[in-house]
Amino acid sequence: MSGDVTPGEPQSGAAPFEEETFEGGQEMAARATTTPSELSREQGMSATLRMPEGYDVDDYNVETADDNTMIINMGPQHPSTHGVLRLMMELDGETVLRTKPIIGYLHTGMEKTGEELTYVQGATNVTRMDYLSPLHNELVFSLATEALLGIELPERAVWIRMLMAELNRMSSHLMWLATNGMDLGSTSMMIYGFREREMILAFFEKTTGLRMNHNFIRPGGVAADLPDGWEDDVALICDRVMPSLAEFDELLTGQPIFRERTEGVGVMDVDTAVALSATGPILRATGVPWDLRRAMPYLYYDQLDFDVVVGTYGDTFDRYAVRFNEVVESVRIVRQILERMPKGDYRIQDHKVTPPPRARIDESMEALIHHFKIFTEGFRVPEGEVYVAVESPRGELGCYLVSDGSNKPYRLHVRGPSFVNLQSLPTLMRGGLVADAVAVISSVDPVMGEVDR
């Protein structure tokens, strides 16, 4: 055959299946046809954001001719990659030279969908992005909407939001402890982590009616007050989680095989983490005490006593230790909320923003009209734009809202921590073994529903 084939393009004789799965520019091309800047990104070079011309890429002193290395796919099957994430890796034997995350297999277009929904309906959309921390998604959207409205919530509504957010942080990290244990061969941790998380989800179901995707935190407050006996339920969760954490600590932290699989694996330094805009446990594992609950307080976090957990080496073990101890800190926060929860309204009493009590609908025509208009037309938000961020279990979760004065957002954009943190994978995997890839991916804790939103 005559004529050159453009690297990365499927040949005319390729099978239909190969053409259907080709991802174009996202895919990793042969080393010989990759530009120096792209090569530096795929190799996870810390200078990738401002690499000078003529910069030589460190190739670990190995032969890098294409016939000496191979490019393999990992994923996008759900197990191990924690969602439909596909990684292309160039290997020299068992050493990872380059890594390229390929996303988009779960794309849902939630931001564009959010621009076609009223502000009242918005929480039902964003809650489905990061489905392991849905309440944080609802919280950041509601805070952004309330900032544009210029309203102030009753104290009880704010404390309820903090309670639910911290319980959600605990459930998310327990889920991560479970799946991370399974990724490293600990089937026991998988069972125990889900067992403890189940208590929190049961409380969520009792409070919101759903285990996940709650639509509980809404602009103007929360959907309903806490159920009768909630104090006993929350106290029981705290009392059971703490002894369980001691068991997990004994099961994993000092376990020689677990330490060997995590210590010194997937290391990232402070400068690289900051350059890559990493947030959450990934950034704190490098030693940076950046937590929005402390650095840029929202709700009433500035009134609570808790520590920001940081690591030292920025490796996979540190990321495990940070999340483990953040569960302990969340228990401290929840106990303080339990003691300080005030009485009062659970949402603002403005029937232009929140519906009247259900009982009033049967008694008052005015209440019925308010209820009907809120759930059919929604409410109008003054023109303006705002960016609000909260600390989700995975890092900085931001919401950028633009209002044109109508009942729907003119523009909705979400700064998802999983999406941003994924770009750290080439750095974390660079020079490691392919056997450690699963441990490194798990330590990033990506949720693909938020990445492919």
N, C-alpha and C positions, 0 to 999 in steps of 0.2 A: 504494500500500500504506500502511496506517496502523500506527502503533505504532513505537517505537524499537527498534533492534537494539543489544544490549549489545556494546560494543567488544570485539573479540577473540574473540567467539563466531561460529561458522559460521552463516550464514543457513540457514533451512529449505530454501531452494531450491538450496543449494550442492551441487556434484557430490559423489558418494560419495568420490572420491579426495581431495578437499579435507578432508572430515570425518575421514578416516582419518589424515591427516598433521597434524592440528591438535594442538598441544601444550599447550593450555590456558594456565594462568598463566605458563608459561615464556616464551611468545611475547611479542614487543614490540608494545605497543598504540600507538595514535595518540598524539601528543604531548598533544593537548588532554584526553585521558582518563587521563593518567599522573600519579600523585601526585608532589609535589615530591621526596620522599625516593627514590622509585623512579627518577625522572628523573635525580637526582644520581648514583645508582649507574650507570645506563646511560650517562651522560656521563663517567663515570670521575672524579668529583670527589674530590679527596684528603680532603675533610672528610666523606665519605659516612658514616663510622662514628659521627660525633657532630655532625651538622649541626643548628645551632640553628633554632628556629622562625622563620619569616619570612625564611630565607636565600634570596637571589636567585641562581638558577643562571646562570652565565655562558654565553651562547649565541653567543659569538664575533661579536656585532654583526651577525647575519644575521637575515633574516625567518624566523620559525619557524612560520608558519601551515602547516597540513598540506598545503595545495595547493602550497606552495613546496618541499617536501621529499618524498623518497620512501624507503620502507622496502624493502630488498632482502634476499634470502637468499644466504648464501655457505655452501656445503656442504649436507648432510653427506657429500658425496663424499669419498673418502679423499685423492686428490691435493690438495696445497696445504694442506688443513686438518689434515694429519698424523693422520689417523684420522677416525672418523665424528663429527666435530664440526660443529655447525651454528651459524652466526653470523647474527643479524639486525642489520642496520646501517641507521641513518637517515642519508641523504646529502643534503647541500645541494650540488648539482652533483657534484663529485668529492671534497668534504670530508666526512669522517666526523663526524657530530654525536653519535650514540649507537651503542653496541654492546651486544649481549646474547648471551652464549654459551648455547646450548641443548644439553643433554647427555642421555644416557640411551639412545642408539641401540645401544649395545653392552652393555647391562646384563646382568651375569652372576650377581650375588648371591653373590660369593665369600666374603664375611664370614659370611653365614648358612650357606653350604655348609661353611665351616671349623668351624662349631659342631656339625656332624654327622659330622666326621671325627676320628679319633684323632690324638694329637700326632705319632705316627709318620707318618701320612698327610698331615699338615698342610702339609709343604713341597711336596708335589705340587700343592697347590691355590694357595698364595700365589705360587709361582714364575711363574704365568701372568698375574699382574696387569700389572706393568710388564715386558713381554716383551723389552724392550731391555736391561734390567738384572735378569734373573731371579735372579742370585746374591745381589744385595742383598736381594731379597724373602725368600729362604730364610734369609739371615743374620739379619735382624731378627726373624723368627719364631723361629728357633732360640735366639737370645740371650734373648728373652722367656721361652721355655719353660725354658731352663737357669737363668734367674734364679729362677723359681718352684721348680725342683727343688733349687736351691742346690748345684749341682755345679761343679767346676772342671776345665777341659779340659787335656789334655796340651799342651805348648808347640808341638809340631809341628802339631797340629790348628789352633791359633790362627794360626800363620804361613801355613799353607796357605789358610786362609780369607782372610787379607789379600791373598795373592798372587792368588787367584781374583777377589776383589772389585776390585782395582786393574786387572787385565786386563779385567774387565767394564766398568769405568769408561772405559778406553781404547776398547774396542769401541763403547760407546754414543756417546761423543763423536765418534768417527770416522764413525759412522753419521749423526750430526747434521751434521757437516761436509759429508758427501756430499749429504744431502737439502737442506740449506740452500743449497749451491751450485746445485743444480738449481732450487730455488725462485727464485733470483736470476739464472738463465739460464746457469749454468756447467755444461754437461753433462760437461766434463772432470773437474770435482771429484766429480761423482756416480760416475764410473768409478773414480777413484783412491781415494776414501774406502772404497768397497766392497772394493776390492782389498786394502787394508791391514787392514781388519776381517776379511777372510777368513782371514788367518793366525791371528788370535786364536781365531776360531770353530773352526778346524781343531784347535788345541790343546785347546779345550774338549771337542771330540768325542773326542779321544784320551784325555782325562782322565776325563770323565764319561759318555761314550757318546752324548752328544747335543750338538747345536750350540746349542740354546736349551731353556729349561724343564727344567733339569738334574736337580732333586731330588738335588743333590750335597751341599750344606751341610744337615746334619740335626741335630736335638737330640742332643748328645753328641759331636759332631765332624763328620767328613765321611764320605761313603759309601765312599771307597776312597783308598788312598795315591796319590801322584803316580806317573805311569808312568815306566818306565826311560827315561833320556835327557831327562827334563824340563828339566834345566838348560840343555842345548844348545838346546832348542826355545824356551825363554823368552828366552835371550840373543839368539837369532836374531830374535825378534820385536822386541826393543828396538833391535837394530842396524839393522833395516830401517825401523822407524817413524820414528826420528829424522831420517834423510836425507829421508824422504818429507814430514815436517812442514816441512822447509826448502823443499821444492818447493811445498807448499801455501801457505806464507807468501808466496812469490814470485808464485804464481798469483792469490791473493786479496787479501792484506793491502794491498799497494800499488797494486792495480788501480783506476784512477780511477772506472770505472763501479760497481764494488763499493763503493767508499768513498761515492759519491754516494747509493747505494741504502740505506746503513746508518747513516752519520753523521748525528746529529741526528734520527733516525727512531725513534719509539717510546720517547721519553724518560720516565724515572720517577725521582723524587728519593728520597733516603734515607727521609724521613718517610713518604712514601706507601708505599714498599716495606715498611717495618716495620708500618704500620697495616694493610696488606693481608695480613700474615703471609707474605710471599714469602720463599722460602729458595732456597739453591743459587746457581747462576750469575746468576739474576735479581737477587737481593739483593747478591751480591758485586760485580756490575757497577756498582752505585751507590756503591761504596766501602766497604761494611761487610765487615770481614774475619771473617765468621761461617761457620766450617766445623766441623762436629761432630767431625771427626777431631782438630782442635786445641782447640776450645772445650770439648768434653766428651768427652775421648778414650775410645775403647773398643778392644778387642783390644789390640794393642801399638803403636798409632800414636804414642803418646807417646815411643817409643824410636827413631822414624825422623826423618830430616831432610828436610823438604820445606817449601815456601812456600805460603801461602794467596794465591791470585791474586785481585786486586781490580781494578775499573775506576775510572773517574773521573766520567763523565757519565751513566751509566745508560741509554745508548741501544743500538740494535741492534748497532752495531759493538763496543761494550764487551762485550756478551753473547757475541758471536763470539770476541773476543780472550780472554775468561776461559776459555771451553771449550777453545780452541786451546792455551792455555798450561797448562791442567790436564792435558792429555795429556802434555805435557813433564814435569810434576811426577809424574804416575803412572809414567812411565818411570823417574824417579829412585827412586821408592819400590820398584818392582819389582826394580831392580838391587840395592838394599839387602837386600831379602828374599832374593834369589838368593844373596847372600853369607852371610846369617845363618840360613838355614833349618836348624833343628836336626834331629837324628835322634830316633827314638822312635815312639810310637803316634800314629796319626792320628785316633783316637777314644777316648773313655773306656772303660776295661775294666770296665764294670759291665753284666753280661748281663741286668739288669733294665731297662736303658735302651737299650743297643746290642746287636745280635746277635753271637754268637760267630763266629770265623773260619769260612768255608765248609768248610774241610777238616775241622774238628772235628765237623761234623754227621754225617759218615760214621763217626766213631770213638766218639762219646759220646752216649748216650741223653739225658743231662742237657743237652748242647749242643743237641740236636734239640728238646727241650722248650722251652728258652729261645727258640730261633729261632721255633718255632711260636707261642708265646704273644705274642711281640713283634709279629709281623706279623698276628695275628688279633685280639688284644685290645688291643695297645699297652701302655703303662705308665700308672700313675696319678700324678697331679701333686698335691702338697699344696694345700690351699685357700689362696687369696690372689689378689691382683691386682698387675699390674706394667705399667709403660710403658717401653719401650726404643726408642731412636731411633738411626739410623745415617745417614751422609751418602751418599745415592745420587747418581747423576749429575744428578738433577733437583732435589735439595734434601733436606730433612729427611723421611726415611721412618720413621714410627713405628708400633709395634705395641702395642696395649693388649690384654692378656690377663687374663681372670678365670677362675680355676679353682674348681670346687666339690668337688675331691677325686676326680673321676672320671677316665676315660681320654680325655675330650674336653673342649675348652674350653667353659666356660659362656657366655663372651662373647668374641668376637674383633672388634676394630675396628682398622682401618689408617688412619693419617694419611698420605695419599698426597700427595706434593709436586705432582704434575701437577694434581690436583683443586684444591688451594689456589691454585696459581700461576695457574690459568685466570681467577680473578677480577681479575687485573691487566690483562686484555685491554682492557676499556673505558677504563682509564686510559692504556694505551700507545697506543691508536688514536685517542684524543680529539684532534680538530683535524687529524689527518693525512689523507693522500690514500688513496682506496680502492686505488690501485695499490700502496701500501706495506703493505696488509693482510697479504698473503702473507708478506712479510719479517718482519713483527711476530709473526705466529703462529708462524713457524718459530723465531724467537729465544726464544720461551717453551719450546719443545721439549716439548709435551705428548704423553703416551702415553695414548690413550683407553682402553686395556685397564685401566689403573689408575684413571682417572677414573670409569669406569662399572662398577667392580668390584662 
